[in-house]
């Protein structure tokens, strides 16, 4: 765990402590909350309201802590102004004008055929150079957090799994870990190992899809088709083991919902072992020059897929020898408590904060890196050609479900 800066440690050490797992909830005074808004070197991963308190998740590297303060509305507004990316999903109204001679706008979205997902992107262009990129969301907002509240964790995990298909396991795992932390449930080590292997497999599949989108937009249809074929084969193999191509609804609070069909593991392991060889063409210069402006992100995606595949193989190997008779889930104690769960998807951590009252959810918030990725995409847009921006968006754009929860 990476230690936060000394000033941040000192500020949080002055906070009152409320029980929560695995990190206590730190309740800041109004002056310390205001001071936190001015501190550099950290991110606010999430911000939400619980009764008359503003709550947030302070994140720096792999360290994260839940915080709160009294006075919901002013405290919420203060911190959101300090972290403007948090307001990105709530953008509304007209797009900004495109001032300047020769500057024009192009809209991209489902109606125009440029983007298949329910999102609108507006590009400001001068010639072929992008001056600005704006996004609007909310066309498919499902109010998932409201649907979750009032239910038991086992009933509500299905909603978390449907936030984004490419990270169904990761969102379910973060949700499950929050429920387990809040209730004090202990998960058997083999079950936790299998859940981690499922998440790594999901990240590998998501990397393959992102690289396939990039290859397609760079006019490399054979490479794109090879990656899609491997991704499809891995999804088919996962369905044989976990009864769903996206492994959806298998990870639940307490463990795994249905005993997996472990006899089908060798096929998935074989596909995972082929990932490195399939991705070798991304090192060939005759193709690499087509995305030279994205050299580091592409290299990161390639190695992420290779490393996730290797981790999944090593984690799945002990399960492939024989069927196991051990229990795959445990019952959650019906008690009051609060807890923070964390899992990792393709681009970073997913967090879930949950408060239970008598075994039912009274408060739940789920945060992922979708807003950060959109903010980074917009920040990188000025000065790029439209084709270069399209390549970057194909590789780095998150699923819209991660934003329109």
N, C-alpha and C positions, 0 to 999 in steps of 0.2 A: 504494500500500500504506500503510495507516494504522500509524503507529508505536505500539508498546505503551507503557505507562507506564514512567517512568525506572526504578522499582524492579524492574519485571519485566525490563527490558533488562539491568539489572545482575545480576540473579539468573541469567538465561540465559547471560550472558557468562562466568560462572564455570564453566559446564558443560563437560565433556569433549565432544569432537566426534567423531561417527562419520559416514562418508560416506553420503549419501542425496540424492536429487534430488526436487524442486528446492530443498528446505530440508534442511540437515544435521540429523541426529538428535543432540539435545543430551542427554547423560547426566548427570543431576543427582546430587549427593551426597544421602544420606538427610536431613541437616538442611535443605538447600535444597528438597528435595521437600516436606518438612513446612512450610517457610516458604511455598512456593507455594500450599499448601492454604488459607492464611489471607489471601492477597492479594486485594483487590477489583479490579473493572474488567476481568475476563476471564471466559471460559467454558471449561470442559473439554468439547470437542466429542465426545470418545470416550475410552474407557478399556478396556484389554485387557491380557492377559498373554502374554508371549513367553518361553518357557523359565522362567528364574527372575527375570525382570524385569517390572516394571509399565511399560506404555507408555501415553501419552496424546497428545491433540492439543490444544494451547493455542490458543484462538481469541479474537481481539478485533477486532471489525469485519471487515475483509476480510483480516486478517493471521492466519496459522496456522502453527504450528511443532510438529513431533513431538518429544516428550520421553520420557525413560526413567529408571529408577533400579533399583538392585539390591534384592532382597528382595520378591518378587512379592506374596505374600499381605498382609503388613502395609502395604505401600505402596499396594496396590490398595484396601484397606479404608479407609485414611486419606483418600485422594482421593475415594472414593465418598461418604464421610460429608460431605465438604466440598461436594459437588455432588449433592444427594439426587435430582435428577431422573434421574440415570443409573441409579438402582435402580428406576425406575418400572416398567419392563418385567418385572422379576423379582418383583413383588409376588405374594404368595400367601397362602393361609389365609382365614380368615373376614373378612367385612367388619366394620367397627366398628359398635357399637351406636348407636342413635339416641336418646340420652337427652333428657329434658325432656318436659313435658306437652304433648300435642298434636303431637309430632314423630313422623313415620312415614317409612318407606322405600318406594321404588319401584325395582324392577329393570327394566332395559332391555337387551334382547339379542335374538338371533335367535329364541329360543323365544317371547318375548313379542310379536314382530312389530314392535317399535319400531326395531330396528337390524338391518340385513341381514347385517352382517359378523360374523365370529366374535370377539366381544368382549362383556364384560358391564360395564354401567354401573350404579352404585347411587347414587340420589339421596336425600338426607335433606331432607325437606320439613316446613315448618310452614305449614299452609294451602296457599297456592300459591307460597310463597317457598322458594327453594332455600337450604338451609343448608350443604350439602356435596355434592361429587360425587367418587366414587371409580371407578376403572377397573381391570379385570382383563384381562390378555391371555394369550397362550400357547396358545390353543385350536387355532391353525393354525401353530404353530412348525415350521419346516422344517429348521433347523440348516444354513442355506445356507453359512455360512463353513466348516464342516467338509467339506461337499461340494466346496468350491472348492479346498481345500488338496490338494497332491499332483498337481494337473493343470497343464497348460500354460495360459497366459493365454487363448489362442484357444479352448481347450476349455471353460474355466471361465467365460467372459464370459456364457454363456447363463444361468447361475444368477443373476448380478448383474442381468441384464435382467428377471428374474422376481420381484424383490423386491416391486415395486409396479407395476401396469400403467400408472398415471397418470404414472409417472416412469421408464419403461423406458429411454428414451434417456439421461436424466440419470444413472441408476445405471450404465448401460453406459459412458457417457462418462467418469465418474469412475474406474471400474475400468480402462478402456483407458488413460487418462492415467497412472495409477499404474504399469501394466505398461510403458508406453513410457518413463516416467521411470526405472524400475528397470533397464531393459535398455539405455537410451541410444538408443532409436530416434528418428529424426527424421521427422515427419509432413509431407507436402507441404501448403503453405499453402491451396490450394483445397480439399483434403479437410477440413482443420480448419475452414474457413469453412462448408462444407456441414454438418458435424457441429453447429456452433453454431446454424445455421439450423434444423436438426431439433430441437434442444433448445428453441429459442425457440417453435417451432410447438407442441411438446408442452406448454410452460407456458401458452400461449394456450388450448389445448384444455382444460387442467385448470382454468383460471380460468372458462371458460364453464360447465363442469360444476358448479363450486362455486356460481356465481351462479344457475344453473338450480335447484339444490337449494334455495337460499334463496328464490327466487321461488315454487317449489312449496309450501314450508312456509308462505309468506305468502299463500297462496290467490290466486296470480296464474298460473293454468295456461297462459294464452296466451303470456305472456312466457317461462315455463319451456319451453314447447314450441318457441318460436322459437329459444331458445338451444340446446336439444338438437338441433334440426334442423341448425343451423349446425355444431355440434360433429360430428354424424354426417356431414355433407357434407365437412368437413375430414378426417375419418378415412378416408372413402372415397377422397378425392383422394390422401391420403398412401399408401394401399394401392396405387394405380396407379403411384406413383413408387418406393416403397420396399418393395412386396410384402407389407406387413402394415399393418393399420389402426393399430396402435400403434407402427409403425416398429421393431418388436422384431427383435433379432438382426442389425441392419444395422451398428450401431456396434460395432467390434471393436478389440482391440489391434492397432495398425498402420494403422488407417484405417477403410474401409467395406468390408463383406464382399462385396457384389455391386454391380456397376455399376448405379446407379439409372436408371430410365427417365425421362430429363430431358425428353422430349417431352411428358410429362404435367404438367409444372410449372405452366403457365398456369392450370389450374383451381384448384390449391391457392393460388396467388398471388391469384386473384380472390376466393376465400373469405376469405383473410386481409385483403384490402383492405376487405371488408364489415364487419369486426368493429366498427369505431367506430360505424357507423350502427346496427347491431343493438343496441349497448349504450346508445344515447341514452336509451331509456326510464328507465334508472336515475337520470337527472337530473330526472325529472318528480315534482313534489311529491306528486301524488295517490297515487303509488306509494312514493315515498321515505319518507313518514311511517310506512309499515308496518315499516321497519327503522331508525327514527330512532336507536335505541340502538346501532346498528352503523354509524353514518354513516362513520366513518373507515375501518374495515376494508372496507366495501363500496366506498368510493371508491378505496381502494388496489387492490382486486381489479380494478375496472373499468379503471383506468389501467394496471395491470400487463398486462392482456389487450391493451389498445390498443398499448402500447409494445412488447410482445413480438411482436405481429402486424406492426408497422411494421419492427422489426428483421429479422424473418424475410423480409419482402418485399424489403428492401434487400439481404439476404444471398443470397436465392435468384435475384434478377433476373439476375446475370451468368451463371447456369447455364442460363437458359431459352432462350438464343439458338440453341444447337445442341448436339448430342451431343459429348462430349469423349472424346478417345482416351487421355488420361493415365491412369497406373495409380492405382487407388483404394485400394490398400493396399501396405504394405511389410512385409517379414519382420522379426520381432523378433530382434535378436542373442541367441544362447544364452549368457548370461553371468550372473554373480552380481551382485546389487545390491539396493538398497531404494529405494522411491520413493513419493511422495505424489501422488495425483490428486485433482482437484477439478472439480466441475460444479455447476450450479444448477438446482434444481427450483422448484416454485411458491412455496415459502416459505423458501428459503435454500439454503445450500451443502450439497452431498453430498461427503463425503470418503472416499477409499479409500487405505489404507496397504498396501503389498505388499512382500514380500521374496522374491527369486528366487534359486534355487540351481541352476545349470546349465540355466536356462530353465524350471524348474518352480517352482510356488508353494509356499513353505514356511510363510509366514504371510500372512494377509490379514484385514483388518478393514474394514468399511464402516459409516460413520456418516452419519446424516441428521438432519433437524430434527424427526422425528416425536415423540420424547420431550419436546422443548422445547414443542411445540405442545400436547401433552396436559397438561403441567404448567401451561401458561398458561391452558388451558381450565378446569382444576380451580381455579386460583387466582382466576379471575374469576367462579366460580359463586356464592359466597355473596351473598345479597341480590337475586339475579335471580328473576324469575318463571320458572315452568317453561317457558312459551312463549318467553320471551326467551332462556333457556339453549338451547332447541332450535334457535332461529334461529342463535345463535352457533356451536353445534356443526355445523349444516349447512354454514355458511360456512367454518369454520376447522378442522374435524376432518381429520386426515391419514388416508390409506389405512392400514388395519391392517397390511398387508404391510410397511410401513416400520418397524414395531415388532416384529412376529413374523417375523423373518428366518429 
